[in-house]
Amino acid sequence: MVGALVVFCVTYLVIASRQLHWIGLDRPAGAVVGAVAMVVVGGLPMDAAMKAIDLQVVVLLFGVLLIAAYLAEARFFRLMAYLVLTRATSARSLLFGLTFVTGALSALLLNDTVCVLLTPLVVAVIVEARLPALPYLLALASAANVGGVVSFSGNPQNMIVGAAAHDTIGFAQYFAVTLPAGAACLVANAAVIAWLFRKELPAGPLAERSPPKPAINVPLAIKALSALALFAGLAAAGVTLAGAAMTSAALLMVVARTPPKQAFAYVDWQLLVFFAGLFVVVAGVAHAGVLTHLFEVVAPVVARGDAAGDAAFVGLVVVASNLVSNVPLVLVAVGWVPAMPDPTWGYIMLAVASTLAGNLTLFGSVANIIVMEGAGPRGEIGFWRFLRYGVVITIVDLAVAFAILGAEKALGVLRWLGV
């Protein structure tokens, strides 16, 4: 147990920090080295390590990344951002517009990819419009996290939950349940950030700005959007998420009429490597029972299945997601849900709470890190300053989301949807 815990802590140190310069490891490399170390120290046998890599999640992730790659190649993301960022008439309308576009794009496509593609354009526009960078960077990161709440393809942890919950709650059912909560949280998010930065955001019309309009490849964009719609349709029809994603991506490669290697160049291969390594590291610490002990502390309360039990479970997920990051936590926590009084409700709580928990700290989600690092010097913000804003954003988001979800549950919406 000690060896597995040490490997996990060191691996997480690499993941949570920008980089350990003295050994030159970034996050994907840290996850791979951690996976190897977990086997070497005896935390997990080699056979078990190979089985720990959940191919359902990896294949789903690859399929969604490939569809997003074709949309990126068609410059679809840049056009959407351009339309919002150049047509806003005030600092606050720009903040709200950025929030809604980012949240909508993150609802069906991986939020990390959305952040990678939008951050440079957001920075360019706020510089040209002479606006403070931090509120818009926070809006981009937090909206990406919130938008990912509403679907099983919106972020990596939801993909893990979706794969585990396939026989309990389907893609379309989950989307229908969480869409009202996600939309309300986006509104609350923009309102909270506008209030937090009320003194920094200028009043009156924005300065003139004229960044070059991206030349979108319309035929390719239509084909990629059709593939995305096919993915959603297949998932709604009950096809496994991995199967739906790869079927749609494969058909897109056939009809795109562009060299596939161009799309492959947009795929974040490091993210796939990162997840493969992380699966092994988390399996090792789970095998040692470390995180399970945390759940056992609140298990008696959770087992009651009442409001107090739900609050205890959500609180554990939020805190643990920021101690070990939300993806490693979810990898373990999906094993707790089948023993809960209502597993379907448990999966919903786990997906929503672990996603919204990403807004609490700078290292709470990969989206936060991508945005702040991608913004260069304008994204430099200390852990405690981020936390000061993150606490307010996360508390409001959680309150809004679970008030709506709780009302849906009380009104029998889940039963009406057949879950």
HELIX and SHEET records of a PDB file:
HELIX    1   1 VAL A    2  ALA A   16  1                                  15    
HELIX    2   2 ARG A   27  VAL A   40  1                                  14    
HELIX    3   3 MET A   46  ALA A   52  1                                   7    
HELIX    4   4 LEU A   55  GLU A   73  1                                  19    
HELIX    5   5 PHE A   76  ARG A   87  1                                  12    
HELIX    6   6 ALA A   91  LEU A  108  1                                  18    
HELIX    7   7 ASN A  111  GLU A  128  1                                  18    
HELIX    8   8 ALA A  133  GLY A  147  1                                  15    
HELIX    9   9 GLY A  148  VAL A  150  5                                   3    
HELIX   10  10 PRO A  156  ALA A  164  1                                   9    
HELIX   11  11 PHE A  171  LEU A  196  1                                  26    
HELIX   12  12 VAL A  218  ALA A  236  1                                  19    
HELIX   13  13 LEU A  241  VAL A  255  1                                  15    
HELIX   14  14 PRO A  260  TYR A  266  1                                   7    
HELIX   15  15 TRP A  269  ALA A  288  1                                  20    
HELIX   16  16 VAL A  290  VAL A  302  1                                  13    
HELIX   17  17 ALA A  307  VAL A  324  1                                  18    
HELIX   18  18 ASN A  326  ALA A  333  1                                   8    
HELIX   19  19 VAL A  337  ALA A  339  5                                   3    
HELIX   20  20 PRO A  343  LEU A  356  1                                  14    
HELIX   21  21 ALA A  357  ASN A  359  5                                   3    
HELIX   22  22 VAL A  366  GLY A  374  1                                   9    
HELIX   23  23 GLY A  376  GLY A  379  5                                   4    
HELIX   24  24 PHE A  383  ALA A  410  1                                  28    
HELIX   25  25 VAL A  413  TRP A  416  1                                   4    
END                                                                             
